[in-house]
Amino acid sequence: MTPNTISPMKDHLNFEDADAFYECLLDAHAGLSCEQSEALNARLVLVLANQIGSSAQLAACIAAAALAV
């Protein structure tokens, strides 16, 4: 895949263990204030964006997430 080519958005569940991920996410937020929870979410978005890397793929993810709002 060339740098300007993005893979299509996945439209199916792609987690190894979605329940474990959700539990881990909830555990990470346990005991945090609203401000701390928002900061955790912001950091998590940046960490995950770094893992994706592709600006085009990130833009597609943002657009897909915005459709649900």
C-alpha positions as CSV (number, residue, x, y, z in Angstrom):
1,M,0.0,0.0,0.0
2,T,1.4,3.4,-0.9
3,P,1.4,6.3,1.6
4,N,-1.5,8.0,-0.2
5,T,-3.7,4.9,-0.2
6,I,-5.9,4.2,2.7
7,S,-7.6,0.9,3.5
8,P,-11.4,1.0,3.6
9,M,-13.1,1.6,6.9
10,K,-14.0,-1.7,8.6
11,D,-17.8,-2.0,8.9
12,H,-17.7,-5.1,11.2
13,L,-16.5,-5.8,14.7
14,N,-12.8,-6.0,14.6
15,F,-11.9,-6.5,18.2
16,E,-10.1,-9.5,19.5
17,D,-12.2,-9.2,22.7
18,A,-14.6,-6.2,22.7
19,D,-15.9,-6.9,26.2
20,A,-12.3,-7.0,27.6
21,F,-11.5,-3.7,25.8
22,Y,-14.6,-2.1,27.2
23,E,-13.9,-3.3,30.7
24,C,-10.3,-2.0,30.5
25,L,-11.6,1.3,29.3
26,L,-14.1,1.6,32.1
27,D,-11.4,0.6,34.6
28,A,-9.1,3.3,33.3
29,H,-11.8,5.9,34.0
30,A,-12.8,4.5,37.5
31,G,-12.3,7.1,40.2
32,L,-11.4,10.0,37.8
33,S,-13.1,13.3,37.9
34,C,-14.9,14.5,34.8
35,E,-11.9,16.6,33.8
36,Q,-9.5,13.8,34.4
37,S,-11.7,11.4,32.3
38,E,-11.8,13.9,29.5
39,A,-8.0,14.3,29.6
40,L,-7.6,10.5,29.5
41,N,-9.9,10.3,26.5
42,A,-7.9,13.0,24.7
43,R,-4.6,11.2,25.4
44,L,-6.1,7.9,24.3
45,V,-7.3,9.4,21.0
46,L,-3.7,10.8,20.4
47,V,-2.1,7.4,21.3
48,L,-4.5,5.5,19.0
49,A,-4.0,8.1,16.2
50,N,-0.3,7.6,16.4
51,Q,-0.8,3.8,16.1
52,I,-2.9,4.4,12.9
53,G,-0.4,7.0,11.5
54,S,-2.0,7.7,8.2
55,S,-3.5,11.2,8.0
56,A,-6.0,10.1,5.4
57,Q,-7.1,7.1,7.5
58,L,-7.4,9.3,10.5
59,A,-9.6,11.8,8.6
60,A,-11.8,8.9,7.5
61,C,-12.1,7.8,11.1
62,I,-13.0,11.3,12.3
63,A,-15.7,11.6,9.5
64,A,-17.2,8.2,10.4
65,A,-17.3,9.1,14.1
66,A,-18.9,12.5,13.4
67,L,-21.7,10.7,11.6
68,A,-22.8,9.2,14.9
69,V,-23.1,12.6,16.6
